[in-house]
Amino acid sequence: MLTAYSLSVDGLHRQTADGLQLRFRWRLRGKRPGANQGAFRITIGQSQSLSAGTGKTWTSGWIETDEVALEETIPLAAGDSYVAALEIRDDLGEDGTGESLCFITGPDIDTWSAAWIGRNPEPAAAGTNVGVPLDLGRSWQTMYSQPALQLRRSFILAEIPIFGVLHVSARGVHRSLVNGTRVSDHELAPGWTDYQTRIEVDSHDVTSLLRKGENVLAAEVSDGWWSGYLGFDTRNHAQQYGVAPQFTATLDLTFEDGSRKRIESDGEWTEQPGHIVAADLLMGEYHDLGLETLGWSGPGYDSSGWRPAVVLAQDTSMLAVASGPRVRELDVLSALSVTANGDAWVADFGQNLVGRVRIRLRDQKVGTIVRIRHGEMLDGDSVYTANLRTAEATDIVAIGASGEGEIEFEPRHTVHGFRYASIEGVAGGITADDVEAIVIGSDLPTTGSFESSSSLINQLYSNIRWGQRGNFVSVPTDCPQRDERLGWTADTQIFAPTALFNSDASTFLERWLIDLRSAQRTDGSVPDVIPVPPSTSIFDWGAPAWGDAAVLVPWAIYRAGGDVKVLEDSLESMRLWSDYVAERAPEGVWDARLGNNYGDWLSVDADTSKTLVATAYFARVSELAGRAADAVGALSLAETFRERAERARAGFQNTFVVSTGLAEPTQTGCLMALAWDLLPEELVPFVLGQLVEDLEGRDRRLTTGFLGVALLCPVLAEHGRADLAYAVLLQEEYPSWGYSIKHGATTIWERWDGWTEHRGFQTVAMNSFNHYSLGSVGEWLYRGAAGIDQASDDAGFRELRIRPHFTDKLERVSAGFESTRGLIRSEWARNEQSGVELSVEVPPGCRATVVLPGEEIQVGSGSHVFNFALPLVDAPVQQ
């Protein structure tokens, strides 16, 4: 019998004239070998109606297919609560076990009438709170930062509604409450998008929070990405989108008799500053507890002294229903240790992470000021902060009268990248039990696992995962600790295949692609970062490998999940980008007008020609764009892309290839030529020889930067040199992943030489210790070391190739991947008879070719075990 699990509905949520466009997905498991889904049915009903037994609202009917997804425009009401029930049958007609979920549809944006409200911008209206603010020792960067908004709206209900839904958004970061209780666990809502074209609206069922009599709808709103510090251009460092935060909301209430009531953001709201006197994503958050307005967000509070909120704008055309995973609290880590360092206490959480510190303070006197400064590394006994650049990453709490006993302090409108926290100003000291690190990030379902007999590789895998977790915070960022945190396009495209193994990152990346497409210029060029801070002029457009994200990210999503919709949505963007590059490379060699031509960024001890890199990417991306066009049936466009790929391939050979291989055989140059079929067939052995010679001549040490490193292990293994791939993977001398691990890394470093024994820290101008780009080797851990691979023409892992690259350097490798159809598992281990046992699990509806030494075996779904003798594997395999 089949069982469906992981049922989800993700927010295409596109409102059309016929209803809402929704996408349901689920996975399967089953014990019968060769089992497959034969049919499914989805039934959707209003949650209140179903509970009353009044029947269903919509059904797909039984659809005979083995597809495990349904994308459909369904006539559902906006802003309502529904239950979706999935039923399945297997290919023999036997009923399986289905699953159900509840979901809320977003608002009808076309009829949105709530205004943007906020603090009165007139200087005389700024006002002061009750109490005398303390001197928190603000820096010149933060001395003019405004307090977080406190907004409230009181209203009376004669009866409790049967359904209440709050649709809410902000220009800035908001935490919304009903009757003093948060309406959701979302952090940093609504997240960062291209605010000039799209600001997302979240919808929350608040029925259980409502009561008879007085009710209060409240919100705490801070600068966030809207008007806080953003990026690193200090000439235009804040107020990128607006000068102050704003808020908009609609609370829709439905009563037993069918009547409705709506509360909107308008001039009926009031506002008053509270104890959060400053909040900024880069600089940190300051709390002055002497200014607390206790009880302000609930009923019974006297707000007669509050000022009316001001309607600041009526244009809400940029609002969009929320899509992709939301940012949440993901984990809590206790401090491993707290040690004294002069007048400060240094907490070590044992892991470089993104989030904030929660601290318990006891018996502190009124007026005590406690500062928490965050950093990734130690410099001696002190927390190292030089690499933060202008980001202060400092949270402050000043004790008021209510904090004389015991208080718990945790900021809520900021996040930091750190492993260590320096805590100053605490009277009497603190212990490890008093301090926790709250991990914050986009809540992506985990889909991958990996484990081996090597502690070094296991730590590398952990570092890759923590790097993704820390940098996937609303958008895929490049580093979480310094004054940057931008969605660099090359970093995203190079890491996307690894991210899609680790987590169900498809909707997260699709959300980011919406902003990429909206930022793309009419000439086809793509900016270096997405979203683009609008007041910043230092980011160029159209860089090779950076702009190529327009093709490579949707292609990675399609390959991983098999949903052609992402290609359909991106095809015009791909065409525009391809036209842009083709116009600059009429002979196939892209050597002019290359924007910020970064090349193989942060390579070490070798510089690959930037023109070679650009031309290689032109060929590769043109080839993939052709495959994408074929997949969506755009055959004429596919032919155009293929012609460009051939032109670039010819240009590459005419310019960079000589009779003995590559004219300048750097590791990255050789890898691109070999990986992307850019060579005449007879020269492949020569270029492979150049690559091997370079590696061996450096004692098996790499030189690759951001772009080359992802190809290193796959190309070596594919050409019979898995021994070299493992040698590089297990290398512990500089430069290597193992070198950083040997020196305490718990995330991937931005640069191989972020810290070295011979020179210490690299330049403070650019040196992050949490950066996922060089972690793109994670894809090969799944595909190569564990062998969870797919046929070259497969999308969605239906046609599997289980092909582990065995090595005598490891005793065991195990990996699992929750593909779109279900769990794929591959585990191999050496046995006492000098052989290997390989265990494989194939999900329903999939087929696998298991590649063993000397043979290939075809298997269907189910569990399979293979035992075989293993030849010498630490030597080259003859091709």
N, C-alpha and C positions, 0 to 999 in steps of 0.2 A: 504494500500500500504506500502511495506517495503522501508526503506531508509537505505543505507549503509553509514557509516561514519568512521572516523579514519583510512582510508586506509593508509597503510605503506608498505614499502619494506625495510627489514632489511638485513644487509649485511652478509648473508652467503657469497655472492660474491665470491664463490670459483670457480676459473678458472679450467675448465676441457677441455678435447679434444672436447667436444660437445658444449661448450659455458660457460655461467655463471650460477652458481647455486644461485637462488634468492628465497626469501620467502615473499610472499604477505600476509597481514592480514587485516581484516576489522571487524567492528562491525555493528550490526543491531538495528534498532528501528522500531516499527510498532504498529498501534492502534488496528488492528483486533485481538481479543483474539484467542490464539492458533496458530497464524501465524508463518510460518517458511520459510526459504529460500528453493526454489525448484531447482534453477539452477543459475549459474553465468558464466560470460565470461570476460576474461581479454584480452585487445588488447594493444599491445606495438608498438609505432612508434617512429622514430627519431624526435626530437622536431622540427628541421628545416624542415624536409620533411612534417610533419603534417601541419605546418603553411603555407606551400606552396601548400597544398592540394594534395600531391603526393601519399597518401595512407598509408597503414599500413605495419609494418615490421613483426610482429608475433602476433598470436592469439591462445588462449587456446581452442577456440571453446566453445560452450555451454556445460558445465559440469553439469550433473544432480546430485546434492548433496546438503546437508545442511551444509557442512563444510564451515567455514568462513576463510579459509587459502588455499594458494596454494604454494607448494614448488616444483620448477621445474628447470631443467637445460635448459636454453634458449639460442639459437644461436645469442647472441648480441655481438657487438664489444666492446672490452675493451676501456675505455677512451672516451666514447661518451655520448651524452645527449639524454634522452628518455622521452616520456610521456606514462604513463600507465593509461588506462581507464577501470574501472570496471563497468560492467552491471549486474543487478540481476533481478531475477523473484521470486515470492513467490510460495508457494506450490500449489496454484490454477492456476498458469500460468500467473498471472498479472505482467506486467513490474513494477519494482520498480525504485527508484532513486539511481543512482550509484555515483561514485566519481572518480576523477583522481588525479594524482600527477606526478611531474617531478623528475627525478633522474639521476645521473651521474654514469656510471659504472667506476670501478677502473681501474688502468692500468694493462697491461699484465706484471706481475712481471718477468716472464721467459725471457722477452726481454728487461728488464730494463738495460740501458747502462750508465745512469748518475752516476757520481762519488760522493764520499763523499769529500766535500771541507771544508776548514777552514783556520785558521790563521797559518802562517808559524811557526812551532814549534821550529825553531832555535832561541836561545837566542838573537842573534844580530838582528833578524828580528822583535822583539817585537815592537819596535818603540814607539813613543809618539804622542799624538794628539796635534793639534794646541792649544795653551793656556797653562797656568800653573795650574796643578791640585791643588785643595785645600786640606788641611789636614782635612779629615772628621772624624778623631778620630777613626779609625778602631780598632777593637779588634784584639787580636792575632789570632782569628779564621778566620777573614776576610781580614787581611792585605795582603794576597797573592792571594786573589780571583781576577780573570782576568776580564777585561771589556767584556760586551756582544759583540758578533761579529756584525759588520755591513757589509753585503755583497751586492754587486750590479752588475748587468749586463745590459749594455745598448745595444739596437739593433734597427735597422731601419726597418719600414714596409712601403712598397710602397702603400699598400692599407689595409683597415681594414678587418680582417678575418671575415668569417661568424660564426666561432666557435673557441674559445680558451679555453683549459682546462689545468689547472696547477695541476700536481701531485707532492706532496711535503711532505718531512719528515725531521726529524732531530734526531741526537743523542744529546739530550738536549731538550730545549723548544724553539720554533720558532714562530715569527709573520711575515708572508710573505705579501708583498705588490706588487702591479702593479701600476706604475705611481703615487706613493705616497699614494695609497688607499689600506687599508687592504683587502685581498681577501676573508676573512670570519670573522665570529664572534667567532671562536673557541679560547678558552683560553688554555694555557699550552699545546698546540699541540706539538707532536702527542699523548701526554698522556704517562702513564707508563704501560709497559708490560715487560715480561721477555726479555730484550733487547738482550740477548745472542742468543735467538732463534726467536724473532719476534719483529720487529719495524713497526708500522703501517704507511701507506701512505694515506693521505687525498687527495681528488680530488675536485677542485673548478672550476666552470664556470666563467671565467674572461673575456668573450667576451666584455661585456659592458665597461671594464676598458681600453681596447686597443684603440689606435689612429693611425692615419697616421703620419709618420715621426718617431721621436725618441720615444722609449718606454724604460722603465726601470723595470726590475724584481729585487726586493730587498728582503732582509730578515734580521731580527734581531734575533740572536740566543744566548741563554744563557745556563748555565750548566744544569739546571733542575735536573731530577733524574739521568741523565747520569753521570755527573762528579761533581755535587754539593753535599752538605751534605745530608746524607740519613740515617735514622734509628738512633740508639742510641749507637752503638758500637764505642766509641771514639778512639779505637785503629785502626779502619778502617772506619773512619767517612765520608770520601769523596772520589771522584774518584773511585766509585764502579765499573763502567763499562768502563770508559776511563778517560783520563787526561784532555780533553778539548772538547767542543762541536763541532759538525760537521753538515753539511747540504747537502741535496741532493734534486734535483728537476728536473722535466721535464715539459716544456711548449710546448704543441702541438697545432699548429694553422692550421686551414682548411680554404681555400679561395674559392671564388665563382666558380672558374674554376676547382675546385677539387684538386688543388695542396696543398701541405702541407709543413710546416716548423716546425722545432723542435729546441728549445733552452734548453740546458741541463746545469747542474752544472758541470763545468770543469775548466781548468786553465785560461779561458777567463774572469772569474769573478775577481773583485777586492775587497779589504777589508780595513777597517779603523776603529779603535775604535771610539766610540761616547761618549755621555754624561752619559751612563749607565756604571759606573765604576765598579760595582759589582752587581750581581743578584743571589740570592740563595733562594730556597724554604723554608729553615729553618731559615736562618739568616736574610733575607730581601734584599732590593734593594736600591742602592745608586745612586742618580743622581747628577752630577755636571754640572749645566746648562752652566757654562763657557766653557765647552768642546763641546757644541752642534755643530753638522754639519747640519745646517738648509738646508732643501731641498734635502738631500742626496738620498732620495728614489725616486725622480722624475726626469723627463727630465730637461735638461738645467743646471744641476749641473756640476761644474768643478771637476772631480775626477782624474785629471792628477797626483795629488800627492799621490793617494792611491796605496797601494801595491797589487801585484797580489795575489789572493787567491791561496792556495796550495791544490793540489789533495792529500788527506791524505790516501784514501783507495778506492779500486775498488770492494771489495766484498760486494754485496748488496743482498746476498742470504737470509738474514734474513728479508727482507722487506715483508710486507703482506698488503693486502688491508684492510683499516680501518673497524672496526666492533664496534657495540654498540654505545650508545649515546655519543656525544662529550661534553667536558666541555665548559660552556658558562657563561656569566653574567646572573644570574637568577632574581635578584631583586636589588633595591636600597632603602636603609633605611636612612632617615634623622636622624641626631642626635637629641635625646630628649632634651639633655642639654649639655652645655659646661660650666664648672666651673673652677675657678682658684685654683691651688694647688701649692703654692710657685711660682717658675719660670715657671711652666708648666700649661697647660690647659688640663683638663680631659673631654673627650667627652664620653657620654653614649648613645649607640644606642638602649638600651632597649631590646636587643636580643643577645644571644650568637650565633655567626654566623661564617661562613668561607668566607673569601674574602680579601678585602683590603680597605683602606681609600682613598677617593678622597677629596682633600682640596683645597680651593681657598685662595690664598695669595695676599695681596694688599700692595703696597708701601714698599716692603722689599729692603733693601740696598744690593748692590752687595757684595757677600761674606757671607751674612747671611746663617746660616746652621740650617735647621729645621729638627728635629727628631720626628718620630712617633713610639712610643713603644706600643705594643698591649698586652692585657691581658683579661682573662675571668672574673675576680672578682676584687673587691676593697679590699684593706687592709687598713682600716681607710678611708682616703681621697685619697690614692695613688692607682695606678693600680698595682694589684698583679701579679708578674711575676716569683716568685720562682719556680712554678710548670712547667715552660718552660724547666727546666734543661739547656742544653747547647744551645737550640734554642734561638737566640737573637730576632727574630721577630721584627726587627727594620728597618724602611724605612727612608731614609735620602734624602733631596733635598737641594743642595747648590745653592743659587741664582746667576745667571750670569747677564750679561748686559741686556739680553733680558727679564729679569724678574723684572725689576725695577717698572713696572706699576702693572699689575695684571696677575697672572699665575694660572693655574690649574694643580695640581700635582696628579698623580695617578701611582703607580708602575704597571708593566704589566708582570713581569716574576716571581711573587711570590704570595703566599696567606698565610693568617694567621688565626688562630682561636681566636676570641675575642668578647667581648661585649664592652670593654672600650679601649680607645686610649689616651695615654699621649702624648701631643704635646708640644715640647720644642723648644725654640729659635725664636718664632714668635714675631716680633716687633709690638707693638700696640695691640696685642691680637686678638682673633677670636670670632665668635659667632656660634650658632648652625646652622645658615643658610650657614656657610662656609664649613661645614663638612658633608660628606655622607659616608655610608658604602656600598660598592659594593659586593653583594653576588655572589660567584662563586661556581659552582658545575657541576657535570654531569647532562645534561639536560634530565631528565626522565619525560615522560608524567605523570601527576597526574591521578590516577585511583580511589583513595579512598577518602571518606569524612566521618567525624564522628562528632556528636554534641549531647550534652545531657543537662539536666537541672542542672547538677553539674558543677560549675565553676572549681572545682579542677580536675575533670576528663577531662574537656575540655582543661585545661592547660597541663595535662599529655599528652593528644593526640597531642597538639601543640609541646610539648617538644620532643616527639617521632619523629614527622615529621622533626623538625629542626635538630635533631640529625642525621637522615638519610641524609638530605640535606647537612649537613656540612661534613659528613664522606664518602659520595659517590662522591669522586673527582677522576675520572679516575679509581681508584680501591676502594674497600670497606675498609676504614682504621679504625683504632681503636681509634684515637684521632687526632684532627687537629692542636693542639696548640704547643705541645712539640716536642722534637727531637725524633720522632718515625714515626707516620703516616704510619703504616705498615698494610698489609692485613692479619690480624690474622684470621686463618681458623675457629676457634670455634666461634668467634664473628660473622663471616659471616653466618655460618650455623644456629646459634641460632636465628638470626634476619631475615634471608631470608624470612620466611613466612609472617612476618609483612611488610617487604619491598615490597613484591609482592602484598599486599593489597594496600599499600599507593601509589605505582607508578608502571608503566609498567617497571619493573626492570629486566625482563627476559633476554634481550639482554645484558644488563650491566653485569649480573651475568654469562651469557654464555661466554662473553669475558674473564672474570676472570678465568673461568674453563679451558679455553685453556691453560693458564699459569700454572694452577694447574696440568694439565695432563702432560705438558712438564717438570715440575719440579719433578714429581713423580719418584722415583728411580726404578730400575729394580726389586728390592726386594719388591716393593709395597708401601714402606713407603712414607708418605706425609709430607712436612715440616710444621712447625708451622705458617709460614707466606708465602703469595703469593702476588707478586713475591718475590723471595729470593734474597736479596742483595748478589752478588757473592763473595765479599771480606770479608763478615762477617761470623765469625765462631761460634757465640754464639747461633744460632737457631738450635734446635735439630729436629729430625724427628720422626714421628710415635706416637704422643701423643694421648691418648684416647680423644674422642670428638673433638679434633683438626683435626687429620687426617681423621676422619669420615665425614668431609665436602665433601670428594670425592663422597660419597653416598648421603648425606643429602641435599646438595645444588641442584644437578640435580633433585632429587626427589621433592623438593619444587617447582622448576620451572615447572616440569611436572604436579604436582597436581594443580597448579594455572592455567596453560595454556593449558594443554592437548596435547601438541606437543611431540610425542614420540621421535622425533629426538634427543632431549637433552639426553635421556636415551641411545639411540643407540651410540651417540658420547662418552658417559661416561661409558658404560658397561665394557669395558676392564679395565678402571681405577678402577671401583668398584671391579672387580674380583681380581686385583692385591692387592688392599687394604685388601680385605677380606682374601686372602691367607696369607698376612703379619700378620694379627691379629690371624688367626686360628693357625698358626705355633707357636705363642707365648702363646696360650691358648688351649692346646690339650685336656684338661678336661673341657673346657668351661669357666674356671675362668681365667681372664687375670690379672695375678699378677706378671709378670716378663717382663723385657725389655719394659718399657712403655714410653721411651723417657722422655721429660719434663712432668712428670705426674702432671698436674695442678689441677686435681680434680674439684670440684665445686668452681671455682675461685671466690675469694672475697665474700664468704659467711660471715655472721656475727653471732657470738655467738653460732656457731655449726660447727663441722667438720665432713663431711660425708666421710666414708671410700673411699679412692681413688680406691681401688680394686673393691669395689661395683660399683662405677661410671663406671669404665672401663668395667666391666663385663656386666652391664646393657646396656651400649652403644653397646657392641659386639652383644648382643641379638637383640636390636632394629634395628641396622643397617643391620644385617644379614637378618632380616625379611623384611625390606624395599628393600634391594638388590634383594631378591627373588621376590618381587612384580614387581620390575623394570625389571628383567629378563623375567618374565611372559609377561609383556607388550610388549616386543620386540620379543617374541617368542623363547627365549633361554631357553627351558624347562628343559634341563639337568642341566644347570647352576643354574636355579631357584631351583631345588631340592637340589643341593649342598648348596646353601645359606640357605635354610629352615632347612636342617640338622644341620648346624652350629647354627642357631637360637635356635633350640631345645636343642642342647648341652649347649649353654650359659644359656638358661633358667633353665635347670636342675642344672648346676653349680651354678647359682645364688641361687636357692632354697636350695641346699645342704650346701652352705657356709654362707648365710646371713639370712636365714629364720629359725625361731624356731616355736614351737607349738602355741605361743601366738602372732606371727606376725614377725616383723623384730627384729633381735637381737640388733641392734643399730638404733632405729627409729628416725633418723633426718628427718626434713621436706623433704629435697631433696631425701633421700633414699626412703621414703614412696611414694613420688610423682613419681619417676621413676618406682617403683614396680607396682603401681596402673595404671599408664598411659600406660605402655608397656607390660601389661599382663604377668608379671613375677612371679605371685603368684598362688598357688593352689586356686581354686575358693572358698573353704571354709574359707580361711584366708583373703579374701578381706575385709570383715567387720572389722576384727581385726586391719589390717594395716590402714584402714580408721580411725578407732578409735584412733590409735596412732597418726596419723597426726592431727586430730581434737584436741586431748588432748594437743599436743605440742603447737598448735596455741592458744588455749584457755588459757593455762598456761602462755603464754606470752602476754596476753591481746590482742590477735589477731594481733600479729606482726610477720613478716616473718624473716627467717634466711637464705633464699636461696641466692646462688650466681648466676653467669652467667648461669649455666646449669639448675639449678632447677627452676629459677624464671619463665621461660616460661610455666612451667607445673602447676603452683600454682592455678591460677583461673580456667583453664579448668578442672583439675582433681576434684577440689572441686565441681564445678557446675555439672559435669557429674555424680557425686556420691551423688547428692541431697543436697549439701551444698552450693548452690548459695549465701545463706545468708552470709556464711563465706568468699566466694570469694569477695563479695561486701564490706564486712567489712575490708578486707585487702586492697582492691583497694582504699577505702575512708579513710584509716588510715592516720592520720597526725602526730603521734608520731614516734620518731625514733625507728627502721629503717623502712622507708616507702618511697614511691614516694611522698606522701603528705608532708612529712617532708622537702624534698628538695624544693618543690614548695612553702611551707610556708615561706621558707627562700630565695625566689627569683629566683629559678631555671627556666631557659627558655629552657634548653635542659636536656637530661638524664645525670646524673652524672656517672662517672666510678665506683664509690664505694658509698655504702650507707652512709658512714661516711666521705665523701669528705670534708665536713665542719659540725661541730656540735657545739652547744652552750657551751658544757662543755670543749671542747678541741681546738676549732677553726679549722684551716686547718689540714688535714691529711699530712702524709709525702710527702715532695716534690719529693721523689724518684719516685712516681707513683700516680698522682692525677689529673685526667682530669675532667673537668666539661662539656664535650661534648663527649659522648660515648654512642653508641646506644644499647649495649648488654642488659642492664637491662630494656630496652624499648621493649623487645620481648613480653610483655603483650599486645602490640598493636594488635596482632592477635586475642586475646580473645575479645577485644573491638568490633571488627567486627563480629567474629563468635559467641561469647557468649552474650555480652550485647545487641547487635543489632540483632543477630541471623542469619547473612548471612553465612550459613554453606553449606556443600555439603555432599552427600552420601559417605559412607566410601570407596566405590570402584570407586568413580567418579574422573575424571581428566578433568579440564577445566570448572568446574561449569556448567555442563549441567543438572545434577541431583541434584537439590538443596534441602537442608533442612533448611527451615526458622524456626529457633527455638530460639527465644529470651529467655533469663533468666530474668524474671521480678523481680522487687524488689520494695518495698515501700519506699526505700531510694531515688528513682529518680521519677520525674514526667514524664520524656520524654527522649527517646533515638532515634536518627535518624542516619542512615548510608547509604551510597551509594558506590557501587563498580562497576567500569567499567570492567567487566569480558571480556574474549576474544570474547564473543558473543554479549555483550551489557550490558546496565545498569541493575544492581540488586539493588533494594532499599528496605529497611525495616525500618519502623518507628512505634514506639509504644508510646502511651501517655495515661495517666490517664484521665478519664472524671468525671463529677460531680456526676455520679450515682455509684461511687465506682467501676467502671469497667475500661476496657482498650479497646482502639481502636488500631488495628494493621493494617497498610497500607503496602502492598507489591507490588513491581513491578518485573515482571519476563520477561527477554528479549526473543525475538523470538527464537524458537528452543530449549527452555529449559522447564523442568518440575520441579515442586516444591512440596515437602511435607511440609505443614505448620503445625507445632506442637503447639497446643493450650492446655490449661489445660484440660486433660481428653479426648482429641480427636486429630486425625490427619486428615488433609484435603488435597486432591490432587488437584492441579491447574496447568493450562498451562500458556502460556505467556500472558502478559497483566497486568492490574492493578486490585488489589483485596483489599477489606476492610473487616475486621472482628471485631465484637464487642462482648465482653464476660465479664462475672463477673470474678473477680480475687480473689482467696482465699488468706488467710494470707501467705505472701511470705517472711517474715523475720524470719521464723522458718525452721528447716530442713525438707526436703521432704523425706518421707519414701520410701525406695527402695523395 
